[in-house]
């Protein structure tokens, strides 16, 4: 009787996964400039709900367009929040030249999307704490 050979067992490839969170200077600078600013924090406690929604949409629109198209927006000199954001992105050389931690330099497009998602999370935290936590309380976000 002929013994059947057992098929070779393939070992799963070991993935090199970073154990630390990805944080960049750009994320910190954005949060300091627009959310935790002592001179002009966003959202303003007196700001109307529809205005907060419009601002959040604008942040996401500008950041995602710059990220995907790999070019910062053009400031219009109006001093508006969009203009401030455009000037900020230019000053940070984001998304093309802003620094990335060495560990993640090989995946720049992914890093830029992670930066946008971390900023979106920070903006949502700010909305949640807006008007003293009217969005559910300052300790309710993130929901995970």
Secondary structure as GFF3:
##gff-version 3
##sequence-region A 1 144
A	DSSP	alpha_helix	25	30	.	.	.	ID=ss1
A	DSSP	pi_helix	31	35	.	.	.	ID=ss2
A	DSSP	alpha_helix	49	69	.	.	.	ID=ss3
A	DSSP	alpha_helix	81	92	.	.	.	ID=ss4
A	DSSP	three_ten_helix	102	107	.	.	.	ID=ss5
A	DSSP	alpha_helix	108	133	.	.	.	ID=ss6
###
